[in-house]
Amino acid sequence: MISNNSQGIKAWLQEMRWQEVQQYREKREGLALIPVGSVEQHGLHLPLGTDSMVAISLARDAAQRTESVVTPPLWFGWSPHHLALPGTITIRPEILIEFLFDVLSSLATNGFDRFVIVNGHRIANIPWIQISAEKAQRELGVRVIIFDPAYMEKEVADEIGFGEVGHADELETSHMLHIMPEFVRMDLAEDHVPPERKHYHVDPRLQKDTLCWVPSTAKELKQTAGESGGVSGRPTLATAEKGKRLHEHLVGRLIEAINELNKGRVT
Ligand SMILES: [Zn+2]
């Protein structure tokens, strides 16, 4: 995780001394990236920390190229839907909302006023991050934007030919093969394509009519997990090359968002 950018400025807040933070603040107008992820089952072949690792890698690489600061990641997210398989750790929505607010509030006390939340736990964490961001903007007078790969990879995902957003799928596995291949066991990857759903589609790329939210029951989740091994999609099609293309696209988009935020207007 230790990494400096080309100018020798550290990207990770936890590796800096307070005077370095002060110097950064004086030079860089107080923008910070905050990676948020999850610790949840990711099939037979990916590690539990996949979503956090994605958020960490995106935030680190964008921060290095823009000389920005990244806070320590929030490893835990909202994942009750994965508790059927061991190792998953979920936190309640109100905890995520308040935890993130306290991080924003602490940094705001010392002059940080612009934040990019990088959410690696695609879609699922968004409502709670949004509540926290709204509260921070209202009470702390800061700007907060949310960067979620599921919404920022739509164009490149279509170009590469990734299927519908799933879980531990071709897209996520490709991404991990690029950023942290040492944690991927392709020899254990198994495809599992769930039957098509009629009224509920979480993928923002799909044009179909959809209900906003249909949370599964614990019984349904246990059954699905048992049948699928925790996978929804085709991880066997994953390659590091596809992951590299995806990653570079996402980092590029994140840099664009950082630059806009630094100019004071996000359009
Ligand atoms: Zn994931």
Boltz pocket constraint, residues with backbone or C-beta under 6 A from the ligand:
constraints:
  - pocket:
      binder: B
      contacts: [[A, 42], [A, 50], [A, 51], [A, 120], [A, 121], [A, 122], [A, 167], [A, 168], [A, 172]]
      max_distance: 6.0
